Amino acid sequence: MKTKKSGINSNTILLLITIGLFIVLYAGGCIAYGYKGFTHLQTFLNILITNAGLICVSCGLTLVMLTAGIDISVGALVAMDCMMLAVGMRSGIGALPMILIVLAVGIGFGCLQGFLIGYLQIQPFIVSMAGMFFCRGMTAVISTEQVSITQDINKAFYTLANLKIVIPFGGYANKKGMIMQPYIRITVVIALLVLVAVFLMLRYTRFGRSLYAVGGNATSAAMMGLNVKAIKMKVHVLCSVLASIGGICYCLNTMAGSVSQALGLEMDAISSAVIGGTLLTGGVGNVFGTFFGVLINGTISSIVKTNGKLASSWPNILTAILLFVFIVIQSIFAAVRKRGK
Amino acid sequence: MEENVVLTARGITMTFPGVRALENVDFTLRQGEIHALMGENGAGKSTLIKCLTGINDFEAGEIHIAGIDGPVKNHSTREAQNVGISTVYQEVNLCPNLSVAENLFIGREPMTKLHTIDRKSYNSRSQKIMDELGISVDVTQNLENYSLAIQQMVAIARAVDMECKVLILDEPTSSLDDEEVEKLFVLMRRLRSQGVGIIFVTHFLEQVYAVCDRITVLRDGHFVGEYPIADLPRVKLVAAMMGKDLNDLEEIQKESKDATNEPLEISARGLSHTGTVKPFDFDIHKGEVVGVAGLLGSGRSELARAIYGADKANTGTLEVDGKEVRINQPIDAMNLGMGMLPDDRKAEGIIADLSIRENIILALQARKGMFRLLSRAKQEQIADEMIKMLQVKTPGRETLIRQLSGGNQQKVILGRWLATNPDFLILDEPTRGIDVGTKAEIQKLILKLAAEGKSILFISSEISEMLRTCSRMAIMRDGQKVGELDHDLSQESVMKAIAGGEQES
C-alpha cells in the first residue's frame, strides 16, 4: 500500500513567512527610524490601537473566507455602526443601550445576508455588495455631516475611549525627563479577546472545524452530513457581529460618525487575511495569520508615517506588492502540492 | 415487513427535467447480505441510491427501515445517517484540506467536558480504526497528501464507523487496485457477518460474483428483477442489464491487427518526467492500438502525460510523423494532432455547467484559437454527429453535461477529441465506471478508429479489455516502463510481466 507524506505542512510555511516578514519589516523600521522613537514599545502598541477595529473585522472576514465566501459589506457596516453610535448618543441614548443596538443590528444584518447566501444560494459577492451600498446609504440617511462624540454628549463612552491601560514595563524618559509608561486602549483588549476567542473556536469547536470542511469541499461536507446551508448562514451572522464589534472599536478610536468613515476597510481586511495565509478559494487559513497580516499593514503605515516625507499613498503600493508576492507564493505551493500527488 | 429485512423500497418514482429516472422501482435488502445493484449507465442505480440517502426527493413510493414505524423519507444525508444508512460514493467525497482523523469524525467529534473537540481522543480512535482496517496512514496528516485509493479507504472507514445498518458502496472499487479491492472485500465480509446489509454498486462483474449474495437489476429506470447470485450466471446478468441476449464482448474478441509495417506515428526516446516516470522509449505505428498495463500508480497515466505534455518531459526526444518536435504544453500536442482523454473525468475532463455541444467543441475551438469562432451551425452539426455516433443518451445537445450519467459524460469527452480528428489519441481509463454495453461500444470504436489509420494509446485496469483491442502492450512498474509484449498476449503473460517475477519472487 502506498502512502505519501509531506515534510512540513505548506500552510505552516506560509504562516512562518508572514510572521518572518512582520519581524523583518518591524526590525527595518527600528533600524531606520530608531532615532524617531520607533523602537519604543508604544510604537507597536499604537499599531494595535489604530488597528483594533480592523483586527475584529478581519477575524470575521477570515471565517467567511474559510468557507470560500466573501463579505465586502463590513467596511460600510462599520461606518453605519459609528454613525448610529454617534447620533444615538447625541440624542440622549446611553452608551450601553447603543452598543447593544449596534450588535443587534449586526446580528439582523448578518442573518439577512446569511439567509440569502446560505439558503437562497446567491453569490456572496453580490449579496454583500448590496449590503455595502445599503449600509453606506443608511449612514448618509442617518446624517450627512460628521457627528463627533464629545464629553458633553456621553461621558461614559468618552471616558471609556480615553481610558489608558498602562503597561508596567517598557517605559522611557522623554525629552523633559518624564517617564512615559506605555499604554493600550480598551479597544486593544476587545480586539485581542476577539482574536483568541475566534482562534479557539476554529480549533476546538465543531462549528469551527465545519468551516474548513465547507471551504474544502462543500459537496463533500454536505454528503458527510454537515448542514452546509446553516453553516454558511451562521458564518455570515458571525462575520457581521464581529464587524459590529469592530465598528464599536473603530468608534472608540475616532469618536465620530461620518459617511466617509472606514472607506475600503473591507479591502484592508481581505488583504490582511490573504497576507496571513487565508486562501480565497476556502478551506485554508487561520486568524493567527490574519492578525499578523493586520500587523504587517499597520507596520507599513507606521513606517511611512514616521518617515513623514513619503506620500500617504505609499502604504497602498507596498500592500499591493505584498499581496502580489503572497498570492504568487501561494500558487507556487499549490502547484508543488498538485505535482506531489 | 419480512423477518430479517432491514430496508425495503416500494414503487419509487422520480423524474428529472426531460428524463424519467426511476419508475416504480422496488428494492429489498436483508440483514447480513451483500446485495449488488446492477444496471447500465443511466439505468437509475445512482438515482435510486440518492433517493435512499435523501439527496434526491422522490415523487412517489415508500421506504421502510427495520425498527422504524411507518415510511421513512430522508431529506438529507444526515437524516439518512441517523436512520442507519451510510454511503460511500463513486467519487471520493471527503475534504482534502482536513486531516484523515477529521474526515473520519467531522460532524460527530468526541467532545470534552467543556464542549470542545477532544483532539487527542479522536486522533487515537482514528488511528485505531485505520490500523484495524490495515490501512497504514498517519491520521494527523491532511487527506490531500494521500493517493486516491487511500482516500477511498478513508471514506469507507468513515461509513463503517458510523455503526450503520445499511452500508451503500457506490462504485467504491473504481480507483482501487486488486490488492486494495481484496482488502475491501475482507472488510465487507466481516461487516456482513456482523449483520450489516450492504448495497454494492459496481461495473466489475467478477467483483459481483466474488462477494455478493443477491443481485437486483435495473434497466432504463425500471425494476427488472431480484435474483440470488447462484440463479444468475454472468451471461444472464448481462442480458438482463441490456435487455437482450447480446454477446457483444465476445464479438470483438481479438480483432486487433498487426500494424508494425505501417510508418511510425510517434517515437519517443528517453522521455521522462521527474518524480512521476523514469526515462522510457515508446513507438506507435499508424493504425496501431497499444495498451499500457500496470498496477494503479505504476506510471501508466504518467507515461501518457509525458508524451502529451500534460507533464512537461524533462529529458528525451519525441518524433511525430518522423519529425522531431518539442511539446511544452498540451496545446502543442493538440496542434500536432494528438488528443488525450484523462482518467479523472470529474477534475480534468468535463466542464459541468456547459452544455453537451459546448463540451464537444471545446478542444476543436482551443486548437483553432479563440478568435476564430466556429459558427453555431457548425457547432451544432459536430455535436449532433458525435451524439449520434457515440449514442449519447440525452434529451438534446443543449443539455448540461452534469445532468448526464457517468458513462454518457465519458462519451461526450471522447466526442470532444474525436471532433478534432486526431492522428494519435490517448485514452486513459475510458471505460472506468461505465457499463458493459458502453464498454463494448467504446472498444469497437477504438478498433474502428484504428482501422481508419489513427494510432491509439489505450490505458486500462482491465487487462481483458486491452487483450481484445491491443496488438501490443507496454508494461509499467513503479514509474518505469519495464517491457513490451507483442505476441503471446494473454491474461497470464501480462499479469506475470506486471508482477515482474524475475527480480523479486
Boltz contact constraints between the chains, C-beta under 6 A:
constraints:
  - contact:
      token1: [A, 1]
      token2: [B, 136]
      max_distance: 6.0
  - contact:
      token1: [A, 2]
      token2: [B, 147]
      max_distance: 6.0
  - contact:
      token1: [A, 2]
      token2: [B, 297]
      max_distance: 6.0
  - contact:
      token1: [A, 3]
      token2: [B, 136]
      max_distance: 6.0
  - contact:
      token1: [A, 3]
      token2: [B, 137]
      max_distance: 6.0
  - contact:
      token1: [A, 4]
      token2: [B, 145]
      max_distance: 6.0
  - contact:
      token1: [A, 4]
      token2: [B, 146]
      max_distance: 6.0
  - contact:
      token1: [A, 6]
      token2: [B, 145]
      max_distance: 6.0
  - contact:
      token1: [A, 204]
      token2: [B, 116]
      max_distance: 6.0
  - contact:
      token1: [A, 204]
      token2: [B, 117]
      max_distance: 6.0
  - contact:
      token1: [A, 206]
      token2: [B, 109]
      max_distance: 6.0
  - contact:
      token1: [A, 212]
      token2: [B, 98]
      max_distance: 6.0
  - contact:
      token1: [A, 213]
      token2: [B, 95]
      max_distance: 6.0
  - contact:
      token1: [A, 213]
      token2: [B, 106]
      max_distance: 6.0
  - contact:
      token1: [A, 216]
      token2: [B, 95]
      max_distance: 6.0
  - contact:
      token1: [A, 216]
      token2: [B, 96]
      max_distance: 6.0
  - contact:
      token1: [A, 216]
      token2: [B, 97]
      max_distance: 6.0
  - contact:
      token1: [A, 217]
      token2: [B, 95]
      max_distance: 6.0
  - contact:
      token1: [A, 220]
      token2: [B, 93]
      max_distance: 6.0
  - contact:
      token1: [A, 220]
      token2: [B, 94]
      max_distance: 6.0
  - contact:
      token1: [A, 220]
      token2: [B, 95]
      max_distance: 6.0
  - contact:
      token1: [A, 223]
      token2: [B, 77]
      max_distance: 6.0
  - contact:
      token1: [A, 223]
      token2: [B, 93]
      max_distance: 6.0
  - contact:
      token1: [A, 224]
      token2: [B, 106]
      max_distance: 6.0
  - contact:
      token1: [A, 225]
      token2: [B, 77]
      max_distance: 6.0
  - contact:
      token1: [A, 225]
      token2: [B, 78]
      max_distance: 6.0
  - contact:
      token1: [A, 225]
      token2: [B, 81]
      max_distance: 6.0
  - contact:
      token1: [A, 225]
      token2: [B, 107]
      max_distance: 6.0
  - contact:
      token1: [A, 226]
      token2: [B, 107]
      max_distance: 6.0
  - contact:
      token1: [A, 283]
      token2: [B, 97]
      max_distance: 6.0
  - contact:
      token1: [A, 284]
      token2: [B, 97]
      max_distance: 6.0
